[in-house]
Amino acid sequence: MAILKIARMGHPILKRIADLVPDPTAPEIHKLINDMVDTLADIGGAGLAAPQVHVLLRVVIFHVPGARLAAEDGTDPEKAPGVPLTALINPEITPLSGDMAEGMEACLSVPGLAGSVPRHTRIRYRALAPDGQVIEREATGFHARVVQHECDHLDGILYPMRMRDMTSLGFVEELRRFENKEAAD
């Protein structure tokens, strides 16, 4: 297992469409996923796509902490199971409605910045698991947002390209510092 280098915005690999994985059960795909898991654990974050670690394949990993889901729907964080670490190979997303919601996003490939991005509120995604089995789930809220964000990387899209209003883009440190001051005013 290895900690992989993260490609940052401006690197050409982040602008390309990733290739389909012909065999999700191949040892090199399992090694890639394990290395991506180690990298995500080291750097922190909700997800990671293979192009972000300089591999042009349609592979993403993500997780959604239960506390994050509980904050969305007001349930007890102790009872919210979250979404465990999941690897998706050759994922496909289908929006389940035309409803969109703005939400703040950050990205390991755009370090230190965050901005408001519109995303579908309800999606269905289908992919292969590392054992070759089909994964098919419906997702809402932050779960849907994370999957859409990570899958965008497979098509050469970074979140600033989806932003409608660039005035919401800012350094995370500044956004946090002034968010509290604006709320008090």
C-alpha positions as MATLAB code, in Angstrom:
seq = 'MAILKIARMGHPILKRIADLVPDPTAPEIHKLINDMVDTLADIGGAGLAAPQVHVLLRVVIFHVPGARLAAEDGTDPEKAPGVPLTALINPEITPLSGDMAEGMEACLSVPGLAGSVPRHTRIRYRALAPDGQVIEREATGFHARVVQHECDHLDGILYPMRMRDMTSLGFVEELRRFENKEAAD';
ca = [
       0.000    0.000    0.000;
       1.127    3.503   -0.755;
       0.185    7.122   -0.283;
      -0.291    8.531   -3.777;
       0.424   12.050   -5.000;
      -2.685   14.166   -5.607;
      -2.971   15.946   -8.961;
      -3.909   19.588   -8.548;
      -6.085   21.803  -10.723;
      -4.130   22.684  -13.844;
      -2.619   19.218  -14.295;
      -3.688   17.847  -17.713;
      -4.841   14.476  -16.313;
      -7.693   16.224  -14.485;
      -9.051   17.502  -17.813;
      -9.290   14.112  -19.525;
     -12.060   11.521  -19.664;
     -11.054    8.391  -17.766;
     -10.998    4.977  -19.422;
     -13.374    2.146  -18.539;
     -11.958   -0.604  -16.348;
     -12.198   -3.867  -18.327;
     -11.850   -6.177  -15.292;
     -12.791   -4.845  -11.839;
     -11.398   -7.986  -10.220;
      -7.875   -7.532  -11.644;
      -5.101   -7.383   -9.010;
      -3.873   -4.005  -10.291;
      -7.354   -2.529   -9.731;
      -7.428   -3.881   -6.166;
      -3.969   -2.413   -5.549;
      -5.112    0.947   -6.941;
      -8.191    0.951   -4.687;
      -6.134   -0.005   -1.607;
      -3.634    2.764   -2.369;
      -6.495    5.239   -2.872;
      -7.969    4.211    0.499;
      -4.592    4.791    2.186;
      -4.236    8.141    0.412;
      -7.716    9.289    1.429;
      -7.106    8.220    5.037;
      -3.839   10.164    5.049;
      -5.097   13.404    3.520;
      -8.706   13.357    4.742;
     -11.824   14.013    2.733;
     -15.014   12.299    1.685;
     -13.845   10.790   -1.574;
     -11.180   10.352   -4.201;
     -11.198    9.541   -7.917;
      -8.440    7.687   -9.756;
      -7.574   10.642  -12.041;
      -6.787   12.642   -8.880;
      -3.947   10.181   -8.206;
      -2.695   10.295  -11.808;
      -4.501    7.122  -12.961;
      -6.875    7.613  -15.875;
      -9.397    4.905  -14.953;
     -13.083    5.093  -13.975;
     -12.630    4.300  -10.273;
     -13.852    6.331   -7.291;
     -13.953    5.745   -3.558;
     -16.055    7.634   -1.012;
     -17.674    7.465    2.387;
     -20.343    9.513    4.138;
     -20.029    9.856    7.910;
     -23.219    9.169    9.846;
     -22.873   12.498   11.649;
     -23.032   14.301    8.293;
     -26.246   12.496    7.316;
     -27.722   13.116   10.781;
     -27.051   16.848   10.435;
     -29.079   16.837    7.200;
     -32.172   15.146    8.538;
     -31.995   16.003   12.247;
     -31.589   12.436   13.479;
     -29.409   11.283   16.347;
     -25.780   11.127   15.119;
     -25.284    7.959   17.183;
     -28.042    6.215   15.212;
     -27.135    7.463   11.738;
     -25.202    4.662   10.032;
     -23.657    6.735    7.265;
     -22.319    5.166    4.099;
     -19.232    3.003    4.619;
     -16.177    3.336    2.429;
     -17.312    2.271   -1.023;
     -15.383    1.692   -4.244;
     -17.248    2.269   -7.508;
     -15.828    1.004  -10.785;
     -17.239    2.323  -14.090;
     -20.009    4.247  -12.277;
     -23.047    5.673  -14.040;
     -25.341    8.306  -12.508;
     -29.004    8.916  -13.309;
     -30.747   11.962  -11.792;
     -34.106   10.951  -10.280;
     -35.585   14.434  -10.474;
     -34.812   17.832  -11.888;
     -34.415   19.256   -8.383;
     -31.043   20.861   -7.764;
     -29.549   22.288   -4.582;
     -26.584   24.552   -3.996;
     -24.006   23.371   -1.487;
     -20.457   24.187   -0.521;
     -17.814   21.842   -1.904;
     -14.076   21.527   -1.580;
     -11.683   19.218   -3.375;
      -8.316   17.625   -2.724;
      -7.272   18.729   -6.232;
      -8.236   22.339   -5.506;
      -6.549   22.678   -2.106;
      -7.627   25.365    0.300;
     -10.632   26.560   -1.711;
     -14.367   25.935   -1.519;
     -17.377   27.160   -3.444;
     -21.119   26.739   -3.893;
     -22.032   24.094   -6.479;
     -25.465   23.056   -7.771;
     -26.097   19.291   -7.686;
     -29.030   16.962   -8.244;
     -30.743   16.234   -4.927;
     -31.726   12.645   -5.801;
     -29.748   10.242   -7.950;
     -29.412    6.560   -8.705;
     -25.949    5.237   -9.296;
     -24.856    1.933  -10.717;
     -21.319    0.571  -10.776;
     -19.230   -2.517  -10.314;
     -17.668   -3.421   -6.977;
     -14.082   -4.726   -6.775;
     -15.476   -8.286   -6.665;
     -17.334   -7.689   -9.954;
     -20.791   -7.535   -8.355;
     -23.190   -4.773   -9.404;
     -23.807   -1.952   -6.935;
     -27.028   -0.020   -7.484;
     -28.202    2.568   -4.970;
     -30.321    5.655   -4.652;
     -28.795    8.613   -2.882;
     -29.990   11.976   -1.598;
     -28.404   14.997    0.045;
     -24.694   14.840    0.859;
     -24.449   11.213   -0.269;
     -25.693   12.230   -3.735;
     -23.408   15.283   -3.755;
     -20.267   13.256   -2.971;
     -20.991   10.655   -5.642;
     -21.635   13.353   -8.276;
     -18.487   15.264   -7.268;
     -16.241   12.194   -7.467;
     -17.762   10.964  -10.728;
     -17.230   14.410  -12.285;
     -13.490   13.744  -11.979;
     -13.930   10.779  -14.332;
     -15.170   13.162  -17.018;
     -12.502   15.840  -16.563;
     -14.722   18.155  -14.507;
     -13.657   19.971  -11.324;
     -16.285   21.610   -9.107;
     -15.397   25.230  -10.077;
     -16.526   24.338  -13.615;
     -20.029   23.647  -12.233;
     -20.301   26.818  -10.158;
     -22.960   29.332  -11.220;
     -21.630   32.171   -9.062;
     -17.872   32.496   -8.741;
     -18.280   35.025   -5.913;
     -18.918   32.076   -3.577;
     -15.432   30.676   -4.304;
     -13.013   31.416   -1.521;
     -10.268   30.126    0.688;
     -11.739   27.748    3.265;
      -9.944   29.534    6.106;
     -11.410   32.907    5.098;
     -14.893   31.502    4.492;
     -14.934   29.978    7.988;
     -13.553   33.095    9.631;
     -16.068   35.462    8.060;
     -19.040   33.077    8.132;
     -19.264   33.505   11.906;
     -18.913   37.287   11.698;
     -21.621   37.602    9.024;
     -23.985   35.394   11.037;
     -23.541   37.693   14.041;
     -24.176   40.897   12.055;
];
